[in-house]
Amino acid sequence: MHTQSVESPPRPPAERRTAPWAGALALCSVLLLALVAVRWYPLMNLDGDIAETTHRWAVDETGVTHAFRILTDWVWDPWTMRILAAAVAIWLVWRRAARWTAVWLVATCALATVAQQSLKALLDRPRPVWPDPVDSAHYAAYPSGHAMTATVVCGLLLWLLHRHGPERTLWRTAVTVAVISVAGVGLTRVWLGVHWATDVIGGWLLGALVVVLAVRVHARWRG
């Protein structure tokens, strides 16, 4: 029996509806980046209030904090996400002969990492500092690399799965896992006191923008 390739979507592509999303995400990303860059007081004050509250919880709830450290350092770590994307890329080449899509997936993840690190270097936003830290992190704060990487990888993999036409149970499970991963990694970074809330929101926005733009590139080249 003939198995339909990932390169040939079984339904009309949704890429045509990505332009409004790209515009909205770009606008929100630029606006938030500008407010963080100029250290807009109301936003910085809100960041501080959230950070102080969640840090107090993290110090008190040691069991939850330990679980969150495992999740953020192993399950949702950016390298875990990149390895997952690489594994899917290998599968695409091996089982689906979708070489262009595999390259597109790996290249998008790599470019997202470059963009993320460039923004960190450009803004050089300090991370929260605590007298009794429950975790530590390196590099600048904005945007959250964990949040952005999880959004990019989960978003791209969900889109690829959708093109393949999965059964309803598999699709719902994948969406649930992706949503929990993207939301959960953001929560852990703030809870552990290594990111401000706006770092996470910025990572989500930029990650979603990368996904939308990547989908448009794929649609333009593969049709």
FENTA-V121382 format. One line per field, one symbol per residue. phi: phi as a letter, one per 30 degrees, with the letter a starting at -180 (. if undefined). burial: # if it has 16 or more other ideal C-beta (glycine too) atoms within 10 Angstrom, else .. Layout:
phi: ???
burial: ???
//
This chain:
phi: .dcddddcddbedcddcdedddddddddddddedddddheeeddddedddddddddddddcddddddddddddbdcdeddddddddddddddddcchcdddddedddddddddddddddedddhdddebbdbdcabaciddcddddddddddddddddddddddiddeddddddddddddddddddddddedicbdeddddddddddddddddddddddddci
burial: .....##.#.....#..#..##..#..##..##.##......#...#...#..##..#......#..##.##...###.###..#..##..#...#.#..##.###.##..##.##..##..#.#.##.#..###.#..#########################.........#...#..##.#################################.#...#.
//
